[in-house]
Amino acid sequence: MKRPAPTGTERFLKDEDFIVSKTDLKGRIIYGNKIFIKMSGYSESELLGSPHSILRHPDMPKIVFKLLWDRIQNKEEIFAYVKNLCKDGGYYWVFANVTATTAPDGSIRDYHSVRRKPSDKAMQIIPQLYSRLLTAERSGGMEASGRLLNDILNEKGVSYDEFVLGLQQ
């Protein structure tokens, strides 16, 4: 499926909205609730079986997804702010919680994400931070954006989790 060009048109979740989706082990969508389908602008049949990355906005630094995949493949949850790209080129921000679902034998069965509206506080900080990370990424690769993120967290004296969760309060 061809990725749309971003238009700059923003959509907003309501306070009570929760987006839920599941992917298989390769990141292909196997479930999406109604608000997920509506916000994306795709039909359910277009989403099911497609890689979740179909929603990846070009303003998202790769280091965020590396952190996400590293964590969930180790059966650890992660919280992250994500800017998603809609079918029509619009976008919306979410505060995501992503976890691995395990089978009775302990193996990972699929990945589950619940997303909600990000806080105003986070939206005053995250877009600018991601812009800085992208600039570093463009000049020095994902390693450079990872170093910058670690430097910022060290300056603040917080872990990634403390930083992200602190912005949502």
DSSP file (Angstrom, degrees, kcal/mol; ACC not computed):
  #  RESIDUE AA STRUCTURE BP1 BP2  ACC     N-H-->O    O-->H-N    N-H-->O    O-->H-N    TCO  KAPPA ALPHA  PHI   PSI    X-CA   Y-CA   Z-CA
    1    1 A M              0   0    0      0, 0.0     2,-0.2     0, 0.0    45,-0.0   0.000 360.0 360.0 360.0 133.3    0.0    0.0    0.0
    2    2 A K        -     0   0    0      1,-0.1    52,-0.0     0, 0.0     0, 0.0  -0.492 360.0-122.8 -72.5 134.9    1.4    3.4   -0.9
    3    3 A R        -     0   0    0     -2,-0.2    -1,-0.1     1,-0.1    52,-0.1  -0.619  28.3-121.3 -79.4 132.7    2.1    5.7    2.0
    4    4 A P        -     0   0    0      0, 0.0    84,-0.1     0, 0.0    85,-0.1  -0.325  23.2-109.3 -72.1 156.3    0.2    9.0    1.8
    5    5 A A        -     0   0    0     82,-0.1     2,-0.0     1,-0.1     0, 0.0  -0.706  41.4-105.0 -81.3 133.9    2.0   12.4    1.8
    6    6 A P        -     0   0    0      0, 0.0    84,-0.2     0, 0.0    83,-0.1  -0.328  32.0-172.6 -60.9 138.9    1.6   14.3    5.1
    7    7 A T        -     0   0    0     82,-2.6    83,-0.2     2,-0.2     3,-0.1   0.615  37.9-119.9-105.6 -19.0   -0.8   17.2    4.8
    8    8 A G        +     0   0    0     81,-0.8     2,-0.6     1,-0.3    82,-0.1   0.458  66.0 139.2  88.7   1.2   -0.4   18.8    8.2
    9    9 A T        -     0   0    0     80,-0.2    82,-2.5    83,-0.0     2,-0.4  -0.710  41.0-151.3 -83.1 118.5   -4.0   18.3    9.1
   10   10 A E  B     -a   91   0A   0     -2,-0.6     2,-0.3    80,-0.2    82,-0.2  -0.722  10.1-163.4 -96.6 140.5   -4.3   17.3   12.8
   11   11 A R        -     0   0    0     80,-3.0    82,-0.5    -2,-0.4     2,-0.4  -0.832  12.8-144.6-111.1 155.5   -7.0   15.1   14.3
   12   12 A F        -     0   0    0     -2,-0.3     2,-0.2    80,-0.1    82,-0.1  -0.973   5.4-135.1-128.4 136.2   -7.5   14.9   18.0
   13   13 A L        -     0   0    0     -2,-0.4     2,-0.2    80,-0.3   103,-0.0  -0.534  28.7-119.7 -75.7 151.3   -8.6   12.1   20.3
   14   14 A K    >   -     0   0    0     -2,-0.2     3,-1.6     1,-0.1   103,-0.4  -0.544  28.4-106.4 -84.1 160.3  -11.2   12.8   22.9
   15   15 A D  T 3  S+     0   0    0      1,-0.3   102,-0.2    -2,-0.2    -1,-0.1   0.840 121.3  47.5 -55.7 -34.3  -10.4   12.4   26.5
   16   16 A E  T 3  S+     0   0    0    100,-0.1    -1,-0.3     2,-0.0     2,-0.2   0.483  88.2 110.9 -89.5  -2.3  -12.5    9.2   26.7
   17   17 A D    <   -     0   0    0     -3,-1.6   100,-0.5    18,-0.0     2,-0.4  -0.518  42.3-175.6 -77.0 137.3  -11.1    7.7   23.5
   18   18 A F  E     -B  116   0A   0     -2,-0.2     2,-0.5    98,-0.1    17,-0.3  -0.981  11.4-154.3-131.3 121.8   -9.0    4.5   23.7
   19   19 A I  E     -B  115   0A   0     96,-3.0    96,-3.0    -2,-0.4     2,-0.4  -0.812  15.5-173.3 -93.6 131.9   -7.4    3.1   20.6
   20   20 A V  E     +B  114   0A   0     -2,-0.5    13,-2.5    94,-0.2     2,-0.3  -0.989  10.9 158.6-128.2 134.6   -6.7   -0.6   20.7
   21   21 A S  E     -BC 113  32A   0     92,-2.1    92,-2.8    -2,-0.4     2,-0.4  -0.985  20.9-154.2-147.8 159.7   -4.8   -2.7   18.2
   22   22 A K  E     -BC 112  31A   0      9,-2.2     8,-2.9    -2,-0.3     9,-1.5  -0.977   9.9-168.0-130.8 146.4   -3.0   -6.0   18.1
   23   23 A T  E     -BC 111  29A   0     88,-2.3    88,-2.5    -2,-0.4     6,-0.2  -0.921  22.5-116.5-127.9 158.9   -0.2   -7.1   15.7
   24   24 A D    >   -     0   0    0      4,-2.5     3,-2.0    -2,-0.3    86,-0.1  -0.165  52.4 -80.9 -77.5-175.1    1.4  -10.5   15.0
   25   25 A L  T 3  S+     0   0    0     84,-0.3    85,-0.1     1,-0.3    -1,-0.1   0.686 131.9  52.6 -66.1 -17.8    5.0  -11.1   15.7
   26   26 A K  T 3  S-     0   0    0      2,-0.1    -1,-0.3     0, 0.0    84,-0.0   0.324 122.3-102.3 -99.3   7.1    6.0   -9.3   12.5
   27   27 A G  S <  S+     0   0    0     -3,-2.0    25,-3.3     1,-0.3     2,-0.4   0.640  71.9 145.6  85.7  14.2    4.0   -6.2   13.2
   28   28 A R  B     -G   51   0B   0     23,-0.3    -4,-2.5    24,-0.1    -1,-0.3  -0.719  56.0-108.7 -87.0 136.1    1.1   -6.9   10.9
   29   29 A I  E     +C   23   0A   0     21,-3.2    20,-3.2    18,-0.4    -6,-0.3  -0.426  43.0 165.4 -68.0 126.7   -2.3   -5.7   12.2
   30   30 A I  E     +     0   0A   0     -8,-2.9     2,-0.3     1,-0.4    -7,-0.2   0.485  68.5  17.8-116.4 -10.9   -4.6   -8.5   13.4
   31   31 A Y  E     +C   22   0A   0     -9,-1.5    -9,-2.2    16,-0.1    -1,-0.4  -0.963  55.4 172.7-158.4 142.7   -7.1   -6.4   15.3
   32   32 A G  E     -C   21   0A   0     -2,-0.3   -11,-0.2   -11,-0.2    16,-0.1  -0.953  26.7-130.3-149.0 134.3   -8.1   -2.8   15.6
   33   33 A N     >  -     0   0    0    -13,-2.5     4,-2.2    -2,-0.3     3,-0.3  -0.241  38.4 -94.3 -77.4 174.5  -11.1   -1.4   17.5
   34   34 A K  H  > S+     0   0    0      1,-0.2     4,-2.7     2,-0.2     5,-0.2   0.862 124.2  50.9 -60.3 -40.1  -13.5    1.1   15.9
   35   35 A I  H  > S+     0   0    0    -17,-0.3     4,-2.8     2,-0.2    -1,-0.2   0.864 108.7  53.5 -68.3 -33.9  -11.8    4.2   17.0
   36   36 A F  H  > S+     0   0    0     -3,-0.3     4,-2.1   -16,-0.2    -2,-0.2   0.943 112.0  44.2 -61.8 -47.6   -8.5    2.9   15.6
   37   37 A I  H  X S+     0   0    0     -4,-2.2     4,-1.5     2,-0.2     5,-0.4   0.929 115.4  48.3 -63.4 -45.7  -10.1    2.3   12.3
   38   38 A K  H  < S+     0   0    0     -4,-2.7     3,-0.3     1,-0.2    -2,-0.2   0.939 112.9  46.4 -61.8 -49.0  -11.9    5.7   12.3
   39   39 A M  H  < S+     0   0    0     -4,-2.8    -1,-0.2     1,-0.2    -2,-0.2   0.867 111.3  52.4 -64.0 -36.3   -8.8    7.7   13.3
   40   40 A S  H  < S-     0   0    0     -4,-2.1    47,-3.1    -5,-0.2    48,-0.3   0.820  97.5-138.0 -70.5 -29.9   -6.6    6.0   10.7
   41   41 A G     <  +     0   0    0     -4,-1.5     2,-0.2     1,-0.4    -3,-0.1   0.388  65.9 115.5  84.6  -4.8   -9.0    6.7    7.8
   42   42 A Y  S    S-     0   0    0     -5,-0.4    -1,-0.4     1,-0.1     2,-0.1  -0.586  70.1-112.6 -91.2 158.1   -8.4    3.1    6.5
   43   43 A S     >  -     0   0    0     -2,-0.2     4,-1.8    -3,-0.1     3,-0.2  -0.475  31.0-108.9 -79.9 162.7  -11.1    0.5    6.3
   44   44 A E  H  > S+     0   0    0      1,-0.2     4,-2.8     2,-0.2    -1,-0.1   0.905 121.0  52.9 -58.8 -41.3  -10.8   -2.6    8.5
   45   45 A S  H  4 S+     0   0    0      1,-0.2    -1,-0.2     2,-0.2    -3,-0.0   0.820 108.0  51.0 -67.3 -29.1  -10.0   -4.7    5.5
   46   46 A E  H  4 S+     0   0    0     -3,-0.2    -1,-0.2     1,-0.1    -2,-0.2   0.852 115.1  43.1 -72.8 -34.0   -7.2   -2.3    4.5
   47   47 A L  H >< S+     0   0    0     -4,-1.8     3,-2.4     2,-0.1   -18,-0.4   0.921  91.7  89.0 -78.7 -45.9   -5.7   -2.4    8.0
   48   48 A L  T 3< S+     0   0    0     -4,-2.8   -18,-0.2     1,-0.3    -5,-0.0  -0.336 103.9  10.3 -61.8 126.1   -5.9   -6.2    8.7
   49   49 A G  T 3  S+     0   0    0    -20,-3.2    -1,-0.3     1,-0.4   -19,-0.1   0.248 103.0 117.0  89.6 -12.1   -2.8   -7.9    7.5
   50   50 A S  S <  S-     0   0    0     -3,-2.4   -21,-3.2   -21,-0.2    -1,-0.4  -0.557  76.9 -98.6 -84.3 152.5   -1.0   -4.6    6.8
   51   51 A P  B >   -G   28   0B   0      0, 0.0     3,-2.3     0, 0.0   -23,-0.3  -0.484  26.0-128.2 -67.2 139.9    2.1   -3.7    8.7
   52   52 A H  G >  S+     0   0    0    -25,-3.3     3,-2.1     1,-0.3   -24,-0.1   0.786 104.9  76.8 -59.1 -25.1    1.4   -1.3   11.6
   53   53 A S  G >   +     0   0    0      1,-0.3     3,-1.9   -26,-0.3    -1,-0.3   0.583  67.8  87.3 -64.3  -8.1    4.1    0.9   10.2
   54   54 A I  G <  S+     0   0    0     -3,-2.3    -1,-0.3     1,-0.3    -2,-0.2   0.784  91.2  49.1 -57.8 -25.0    1.6    1.9    7.5
   55   55 A L  G <  S+     0   0    0     -3,-2.1    30,-3.5    -4,-0.2     2,-0.4   0.391  81.7 125.7 -94.2   1.6    0.7    4.5   10.1
   56   56 A R  B <   -D   84   0A   0     -3,-1.9    28,-0.2    28,-0.2    -3,-0.0  -0.476  52.8-145.3 -70.9 118.9    4.2    5.7   10.8
   57   57 A H    >   -     0   0    0     26,-1.2     3,-2.1    -2,-0.4    26,-0.1  -0.606  16.6-126.0 -80.6 141.5    4.5    9.4   10.3
   58   58 A P  T 3  S+     0   0    0      0, 0.0    -1,-0.1     0, 0.0    -2,-0.1   0.653 107.0  69.3 -65.0 -12.2    7.8   10.6    8.8
   59   59 A D  T 3  S+     0   0    0     24,-0.1    75,-0.2     2,-0.1    -3,-0.0   0.502  78.4 100.6 -79.9  -2.9    8.2   13.0   11.8
   60   60 A M  S <  S-     0   0    0     -3,-2.1     2,-0.2    23,-0.1    22,-0.1  -0.719  74.8-130.0 -86.9 124.4    8.8   10.0   14.1
   61   61 A P    >>  -     0   0    0      0, 0.0     3,-1.1     0, 0.0     4,-0.8  -0.494  12.0-131.8 -70.4 141.1   12.4    9.3   15.0
   62   62 A K  H 3> S+     0   0    0      1,-0.2     4,-2.1     2,-0.2     3,-0.3   0.790 101.2  71.1 -62.6 -28.8   13.4    5.7   14.4
   63   63 A I  H 3> S+     0   0    0      1,-0.2     4,-2.5     2,-0.2    -1,-0.2   0.835  92.4  57.7 -61.0 -31.2   15.0    5.5   17.9
   64   64 A V  H <> S+     0   0    0     -3,-1.1     4,-2.1     1,-0.2    -1,-0.2   0.917 109.3  44.2 -64.3 -41.9   11.5    5.5   19.5
   65   65 A F  H  X S+     0   0    0     -4,-0.8     4,-2.8    -3,-0.3     5,-0.2   0.822 110.2  55.2 -73.7 -30.0   10.5    2.4   17.5
   66   66 A K  H  X S+     0   0    0     -4,-2.1     4,-2.8     2,-0.2     5,-0.2   0.944 109.9  46.6 -64.2 -46.5   13.9    0.7   18.3
   67   67 A L  H  X S+     0   0    0     -4,-2.5     4,-2.3     2,-0.2    -2,-0.2   0.927 113.1  50.7 -58.1 -44.9   13.2    1.3   22.0
   68   68 A L  H  X S+     0   0    0     -4,-2.1     4,-2.6     1,-0.2     5,-0.3   0.954 113.7  42.3 -58.6 -53.7    9.6    0.0   21.5
   69   69 A W  H  X S+     0   0    0     -4,-2.8     4,-2.1     1,-0.2    -1,-0.2   0.889 112.5  54.0 -65.3 -38.9   10.7   -3.2   19.7
   70   70 A D  H  X S+     0   0    0     -4,-2.8     4,-0.6    -5,-0.2    -1,-0.2   0.926 113.7  43.3 -59.6 -43.5   13.6   -3.9   22.1
   71   71 A R  H ><>S+     0   0    0     -4,-2.3     5,-2.5    -5,-0.2     3,-1.1   0.961 115.1  44.6 -68.3 -52.6   11.3   -3.7   25.1
   72   72 A I  H ><5S+     0   0    0     -4,-2.6     3,-1.6     1,-0.3    -1,-0.2   0.831 108.3  57.3 -69.4 -29.5    8.3   -5.7   23.8
   73   73 A Q  H 3<5S+     0   0    0     -4,-2.1    -1,-0.3    -5,-0.3    -2,-0.2   0.722 107.1  50.8 -70.7 -17.9   10.5   -8.4   22.4
   74   74 A N  T <<5S-     0   0    0     -3,-1.1    -1,-0.3    -4,-0.6    -2,-0.2   0.192 123.2-109.4 -97.9  14.2   11.9   -8.8   25.9
   75   75 A K  T < 5S+     0   0    0     -3,-1.6     2,-0.4     1,-0.2    -3,-0.2   0.784  77.7 133.0  63.3  29.9    8.3   -9.0   27.2
   76   76 A E      < -     0   0    0     -5,-2.5    -1,-0.2    -6,-0.1    -2,-0.2  -0.891  55.2-124.0-108.7 141.2    8.6   -5.6   28.8
   77   77 A E        -     0   0    0     -2,-0.4     2,-0.3    22,-0.1    22,-0.2  -0.424  26.0-164.3 -78.0 159.6    5.9   -2.9   28.5
   78   78 A I  E     - E   0  98A   0     20,-1.8    20,-2.7    -2,-0.1     2,-0.4  -0.997  12.9-151.6-143.5 146.1    6.7    0.5   27.1
   79   79 A F  E     + E   0  97A   0     -2,-0.3     2,-0.3    18,-0.2    18,-0.2  -0.940  28.5 161.8-111.6 139.1    5.0    3.8   27.0
   80   80 A A  E     - E   0  96A   0     16,-2.1    16,-3.4    -2,-0.4     2,-0.5  -0.995  40.0-120.6-155.3 151.9    5.7    6.2   24.1
   81   81 A Y  E     - E   0  95A   0     -2,-0.3     2,-0.4    14,-0.2    14,-0.2  -0.851  37.9-173.4 -93.1 130.4    4.3    9.2   22.4
   82   82 A V  E     - E   0  94A   0     12,-2.4    12,-2.3    -2,-0.5     2,-0.6  -0.985  22.9-149.7-133.0 134.8    3.6    8.5   18.7
   83   83 A K  E     - E   0  93A   0     -2,-0.4   -26,-1.2    10,-0.2     2,-0.3  -0.920  25.5-158.1-100.5 116.5    2.5   10.6   15.8
   84   84 A N  E     -DE  56  92A   0      8,-3.1     8,-1.7    -2,-0.6     2,-0.5  -0.737   9.7-134.2-101.6 146.2    0.5    8.5   13.4
   85   85 A L  E     - E   0  91A   0    -30,-3.5     6,-0.2    -2,-0.3     2,-0.1  -0.843  19.7-144.2 -99.5 128.5   -0.2    9.2    9.8
   86   86 A C    >   -     0   0    0      4,-3.2     3,-1.8    -2,-0.5   -45,-0.2  -0.440  27.8-105.3 -87.6 164.5   -3.7    8.8    8.5
   87   87 A K  T 3  S+     0   0    0    -47,-3.1   -46,-0.1     1,-0.3   -82,-0.1   0.835 121.8  50.2 -57.5 -35.5   -4.7    7.5    5.1
   88   88 A D  T 3  S-     0   0    0    -48,-0.3    -1,-0.3   -84,-0.1     3,-0.1   0.382 125.4 -99.3 -87.6   5.3   -5.6   11.0    3.8
   89   89 A G  S <  S+     0   0    0     -3,-1.8   -82,-2.6     1,-0.3   -81,-0.8   0.307  86.0 123.5  95.1  -8.6   -2.2   12.4    5.0
   90   90 A G        -     0   0    0    -84,-0.2    -4,-3.2   -83,-0.2     2,-0.3  -0.110  46.5-148.0 -70.5-179.9   -3.5   13.9    8.3
   91   91 A Y  E     -aE  10  85A   0    -82,-2.5   -80,-3.0    -6,-0.2     2,-0.3  -0.960  15.0-164.8-147.9 164.6   -2.1   12.9   11.6
   92   92 A Y  E     - E   0  84A   0     -8,-1.7    -8,-3.1    -2,-0.3     2,-0.3  -0.981  18.6-130.4-151.0 146.8   -2.9   12.4   15.3
   93   93 A W  E     - E   0  83A   0    -82,-0.5     2,-0.3    -2,-0.3   -80,-0.3  -0.724  25.6-176.8 -95.7 145.8   -0.8   12.0   18.4
   94   94 A V  E     - E   0  82A   0    -12,-2.3   -12,-2.4    -2,-0.3     2,-0.7  -0.970  30.1-134.4-137.2 155.5   -1.2    9.2   20.9
   95   95 A F  E     -FE 116  81A   0     21,-2.9    21,-2.0    -2,-0.3     2,-0.3  -0.960  41.3-160.3-104.1 110.8    0.2    8.2   24.3
   96   96 A A  E     -FE 115  80A   0    -16,-3.4   -16,-2.1    -2,-0.7     2,-0.5  -0.729  24.5-166.1-105.0 142.1    0.8    4.5   23.7
   97   97 A N  E     -FE 114  79A   0     17,-2.4    17,-2.4    -2,-0.3     2,-0.4  -0.993  19.6-173.4-118.5 119.2    1.2    1.6   26.0
   98   98 A V  E     +FE 113  78A   0    -20,-2.7   -20,-1.8    -2,-0.5     2,-0.3  -0.950   8.3 166.6-121.8 133.7    2.6   -1.5   24.2
   99   99 A T  E     -F  112   0A   0     13,-2.6    13,-2.9    -2,-0.4     2,-0.4  -0.939  34.5-113.4-139.4 160.1    3.0   -5.0   25.6
  100  100 A A  E     -F  111   0A   0     -2,-0.3     2,-0.5    11,-0.2    11,-0.2  -0.773  24.5-140.1 -90.5 140.5    3.6   -8.5   24.5
  101  101 A T  E     -F  110   0A   0      9,-3.4     8,-3.7    -2,-0.4     9,-1.3  -0.902  23.0-149.5 -98.3 127.0    0.9  -11.0   25.0
  102  102 A T  E     -F  108   0A   0     -2,-0.5     6,-0.2     6,-0.3     5,-0.1  -0.730   5.0-131.5-103.4 149.5    2.3  -14.3   26.1
  103  103 A A    >   -     0   0    0      4,-3.1     3,-2.5    -2,-0.3    -1,-0.0  -0.386  40.9 -93.8 -82.6 167.3    1.1  -17.8   25.4
  104  104 A P  T 3  S+     0   0    0      0, 0.0    -1,-0.1     0, 0.0    -2,-0.0   0.799 127.2  57.1 -55.3 -29.1    0.8  -20.4   28.3
  105  105 A D  T 3  S-     0   0    0      2,-0.1     3,-0.1     1,-0.1    -3,-0.0   0.462 121.3-107.6 -83.4   1.6    4.3  -21.7   27.5
  106  106 A G  S <  S+     0   0    0     -3,-2.5     2,-0.1     1,-0.3    -1,-0.1   0.315  77.4 130.2  93.2  -9.1    5.7  -18.2   27.9
  107  107 A S        -     0   0    0      1,-0.1    -4,-3.1    -5,-0.1     2,-0.5  -0.391  69.1 -97.8 -75.3 158.1    6.4  -17.5   24.3
  108  108 A I  E     - F   0 102A   0     -6,-0.2    -6,-0.3     1,-0.2    -1,-0.1  -0.645  38.0-180.0 -78.6 126.4    5.2  -14.2   22.8
  109  109 A R  E     -     0   0A   0     -8,-3.7   -84,-0.3    -2,-0.5     2,-0.3   0.852  60.6 -36.9 -92.8 -43.7    1.9  -14.7   21.0
  110  110 A D  E     - F   0 101A   0     -9,-1.3    -9,-3.4   -86,-0.1     2,-0.4  -0.936  59.8 -97.1-164.8-178.3    1.3  -11.2   19.7
  111  111 A Y  E     -BF  23 100A   0    -88,-2.5   -88,-2.3    -2,-0.3     2,-0.4  -0.945  29.0-160.8-119.9 141.2    1.7   -7.5   20.6
  112  112 A H  E     -BF  22  99A   0    -13,-2.9   -13,-2.6    -2,-0.4     2,-0.4  -0.963   5.4-170.8-125.7 132.6   -1.1   -5.4   22.1
  113  113 A S  E     -BF  21  98A   0    -92,-2.8   -92,-2.1    -2,-0.4     2,-0.5  -0.989   7.9-171.7-130.3 132.4   -1.3   -1.6   22.2
  114  114 A V  E     -BF  20  97A   0    -17,-2.4   -17,-2.4    -2,-0.4     2,-0.4  -0.988  16.1-173.7-118.6 128.5   -3.7    0.7   24.0
  115  115 A R  E     +BF  19  96A   0    -96,-3.0   -96,-3.0    -2,-0.5     2,-0.3  -0.940   7.4 173.1-128.1 145.1   -3.4    4.4   23.1
  116  116 A R  E     -BF  18  95A   0    -21,-2.0   -21,-2.9    -2,-0.4   -98,-0.1  -0.831  45.7 -62.2-138.9 177.6   -5.1    7.5   24.5
  117  117 A K        -     0   0    0   -100,-0.5   -23,-0.2  -103,-0.4     2,-0.1  -0.412  54.5-125.4 -64.0 131.2   -4.9   11.2   24.1
  118  118 A P        -     0   0    0      0, 0.0    -1,-0.1     0, 0.0    50,-0.1  -0.433  30.9 -99.7 -74.8 155.8   -1.5   12.7   25.1
  119  119 A S     >  -     0   0    0      1,-0.1     4,-1.9    -2,-0.1     5,-0.1  -0.310  22.7-119.2 -71.2 157.2   -1.4   15.4   27.8
  120  120 A D  H  > S+     0   0    0      1,-0.2     4,-0.8     2,-0.2    -1,-0.1   0.883 116.1  57.8 -61.0 -38.6   -1.1   19.0   26.8
  121  121 A K  H >> S+     0   0    0      1,-0.2     3,-0.8     2,-0.2     4,-0.5   0.919 106.5  47.8 -58.5 -45.3    2.2   19.1   28.8
  122  122 A A  H >> S+     0   0    0     45,-0.6     4,-3.4     1,-0.2     3,-1.3   0.893 107.5  55.6 -63.8 -39.5    3.6   16.3   26.6
  123  123 A M  H 3< S+     0   0    0     -4,-1.9    -1,-0.2     1,-0.3    -2,-0.2   0.624 102.0  57.7 -73.3 -11.1    2.5   18.0   23.4
  124  124 A Q  H << S+     0   0    0     -4,-0.8    -1,-0.3    -3,-0.8    -2,-0.2   0.632 122.9  23.1 -84.1 -16.3    4.5   21.1   24.5
  125  125 A I  H <X S+     0   0    0     -3,-1.3     4,-2.2    -4,-0.5     3,-0.2   0.779 110.9  62.5-116.8 -45.9    7.7   19.0   24.7
  126  126 A I  H  X S+     0   0    0     -4,-3.4     4,-3.2     1,-0.2     5,-0.3   0.888  98.9  53.3 -62.5 -46.8    7.5   15.9   22.5
  127  127 A P  H  > S+     0   0    0      0, 0.0     4,-1.8     0, 0.0    -1,-0.2   0.912 114.0  43.8 -57.2 -40.8    7.2   17.4   19.0
  128  128 A Q  H  > S+     0   0    0     -3,-0.2     4,-2.0     2,-0.2    -2,-0.2   0.895 114.0  50.6 -69.4 -39.5   10.3   19.6   19.6
  129  129 A L  H  X S+     0   0    0     -4,-2.2     4,-2.5     1,-0.2    -1,-0.2   0.938 110.8  48.7 -61.8 -46.4   12.2   16.7   21.1
  130  130 A Y  H  X S+     0   0    0     -4,-3.2     4,-2.6     1,-0.2    -1,-0.2   0.863 108.1  55.0 -63.6 -35.3   11.3   14.4   18.2
  131  131 A S  H  X S+     0   0    0     -4,-1.8     4,-2.1    -5,-0.3    -1,-0.2   0.921 109.5  47.0 -62.6 -42.8   12.4   17.2   15.8
  132  132 A R  H  X S+     0   0    0     -4,-2.0     4,-2.2     2,-0.2    -2,-0.2   0.906 112.1  50.2 -63.6 -42.1   15.8   17.3   17.5
  133  133 A L  H  X S+     0   0    0     -4,-2.5     4,-2.4     1,-0.2    -2,-0.2   0.897 110.2  50.4 -64.4 -39.8   16.1   13.5   17.4
  134  134 A L  H  X S+     0   0    0     -4,-2.6     4,-2.6     2,-0.2    -1,-0.2   0.894 108.3  52.3 -64.9 -40.1   15.3   13.5   13.7
  135  135 A T  H  X S+     0   0    0     -4,-2.1     4,-1.5     2,-0.2    -2,-0.2   0.932 112.2  45.6 -61.0 -45.2   17.9   16.1   13.0
  136  136 A A  H  X S+     0   0    0     -4,-2.2     4,-2.8     1,-0.2     5,-0.2   0.896 112.5  52.1 -63.5 -39.7   20.5   14.0   14.8
  137  137 A E  H  X S+     0   0    0     -4,-2.4     4,-2.2     1,-0.2    -2,-0.2   0.889 106.9  52.2 -64.3 -40.7   19.3   10.9   13.0
  138  138 A R  H  < S+     0   0    0     -4,-2.6    -1,-0.2     1,-0.2    -2,-0.2   0.836 119.1  35.2 -66.9 -32.2   19.5   12.5    9.6
  139  139 A S  H  < S+     0   0    0     -4,-1.5    -2,-0.2    -5,-0.2    -1,-0.2   0.799 138.0  13.9 -92.5 -30.0   23.1   13.6   10.2
  140  140 A G  H  X S-     0   0    0     -4,-2.8     4,-0.7     1,-0.3     3,-0.3   0.294 101.1-115.8-132.6  12.2   24.4   10.7   12.2
  141  141 A G  H >X  -     0   0    0     -4,-2.2     4,-1.5    -5,-0.2     3,-0.7  -0.126  55.1 -49.1  80.5-179.7   21.9    7.8   12.0
  142  142 A M  H 3> S+     0   0    0      1,-0.3     4,-2.3     2,-0.2    -1,-0.2   0.804 133.5  63.0 -62.9 -29.7   19.8    6.2   14.7
  143  143 A E  H 3> S+     0   0    0     -3,-0.3     4,-2.3     1,-0.2    -1,-0.3   0.897 102.4  50.5 -61.7 -39.4   22.9    5.9   16.9
  144  144 A A  H <X S+     0   0    0     -4,-0.7     4,-2.3    -3,-0.7    -1,-0.2   0.900 110.8  47.3 -66.9 -40.8   23.2    9.7   17.0
  145  145 A S  H  X S+     0   0    0     -4,-1.5     4,-2.4     2,-0.2    -1,-0.2   0.870 111.3  52.4 -69.5 -33.7   19.5   10.2   17.9
  146  146 A G  H  X S+     0   0    0     -4,-2.3     4,-2.4     2,-0.2    -2,-0.2   0.910 109.8  48.1 -64.8 -42.3   19.9    7.5   20.6
  147  147 A R  H  X S+     0   0    0     -4,-2.3     4,-2.7     2,-0.2    -2,-0.2   0.920 111.8  50.2 -63.1 -43.5   22.9    9.3   22.1
  148  148 A L  H  X S+     0   0    0     -4,-2.3     4,-2.5     2,-0.2    -2,-0.2   0.923 110.5  49.2 -61.8 -44.6   21.1   12.6   22.0
  149  149 A L  H  X S+     0   0    0     -4,-2.4     4,-2.5     1,-0.2    -1,-0.2   0.932 112.5  47.8 -60.8 -45.5   18.1   11.0   23.8
  150  150 A N  H  X S+     0   0    0     -4,-2.4     4,-2.6     1,-0.2    -2,-0.2   0.899 110.9  51.7 -62.3 -40.1   20.3    9.5   26.4
  151  151 A D  H  X S+     0   0    0     -4,-2.7     4,-2.4     2,-0.2    -1,-0.2   0.913 110.6  48.4 -61.7 -43.1   22.1   12.8   26.9
  152  152 A I  H  X S+     0   0    0     -4,-2.5     4,-1.8     2,-0.2    -2,-0.2   0.922 113.0  47.1 -64.1 -44.5   18.8   14.6   27.4
  153  153 A L  H  X>S+     0   0    0     -4,-2.5     5,-2.1     1,-0.2     4,-1.0   0.906 112.1  50.3 -64.4 -41.2   17.6   12.1   29.9
  154  154 A N  H  <5S+     0   0    0     -4,-2.6     3,-0.3     1,-0.2    -2,-0.2   0.894 108.1  53.1 -64.1 -39.9   20.9   12.2   31.8
  155  155 A E  H  <5S+     0   0    0     -4,-2.4    -1,-0.2     1,-0.2    -2,-0.2   0.882 112.9  44.2 -60.2 -38.3   20.7   16.0   31.9
  156  156 A K  H  <5S-     0   0    0     -4,-1.8    -1,-0.2    -5,-0.2    -2,-0.2   0.626 108.7-128.7 -81.6 -14.2   17.3   15.7   33.5
  157  157 A G  T  <5 +     0   0    0     -4,-1.0     2,-0.3    -3,-0.3    -3,-0.2   0.835  68.2 114.4  69.9  33.6   18.4   12.9   35.8
  158  158 A V      < -     0   0    0     -5,-2.1    -1,-0.3     3,-0.0    -2,-0.2  -0.912  65.1-116.7-132.7 158.6   15.6   10.6   34.8
  159  159 A S     >  -     0   0    0     -2,-0.3     4,-2.3    -3,-0.1     5,-0.2  -0.400  39.9-102.6 -81.0 168.9   15.1    7.3   33.1
  160  160 A Y  H  > S+     0   0    0      1,-0.2     4,-2.7     2,-0.2     5,-0.2   0.941 124.0  49.1 -56.4 -48.0   13.1    7.1   29.8
  161  161 A D  H  > S+     0   0    0      1,-0.2     4,-2.7     2,-0.2     5,-0.4   0.919 110.2  49.7 -61.0 -45.6   10.1    5.7   31.7
  162  162 A E  H  > S+     0   0    0      1,-0.2     4,-1.8     2,-0.2    -1,-0.2   0.896 113.2  47.9 -60.3 -40.2   10.2    8.5   34.3
  163  163 A F  H  X S+     0   0    0     -4,-2.3     4,-1.4     2,-0.2    -2,-0.2   0.960 115.7  41.9 -64.6 -52.7   10.4   11.1   31.6
  164  164 A V  H  X S+     0   0    0     -4,-2.7     4,-0.8     1,-0.2     3,-0.4   0.931 118.1  44.6 -64.6 -47.9    7.6    9.8   29.5
  165  165 A L  H >X S+     0   0    0     -4,-2.7     4,-0.7    -5,-0.2     3,-0.6   0.858 108.8  58.4 -67.1 -34.4    5.3    9.0   32.4
  166  166 A G  H 3< S+     0   0    0     -4,-1.8     3,-0.4    -5,-0.4    -1,-0.2   0.820 102.6  54.3 -63.4 -31.2    6.0   12.3   34.0
  167  167 A L  H 3< S+     0   0    0     -4,-1.4   -45,-0.6    -3,-0.4    -1,-0.2   0.755 104.5  54.5 -73.7 -23.6    4.8   14.2   30.9
  168  168 A Q  H <<        0   0    0     -4,-0.8    -1,-0.2    -3,-0.6    -2,-0.2   0.637 360.0 360.0 -86.8 -14.0    1.5   12.4   31.0
  169  169 A Q     <        0   0    0     -4,-0.7    -1,-0.2    -3,-0.4    -2,-0.1   0.490 360.0 360.0 -76.5 360.0    0.6   13.3   34.6
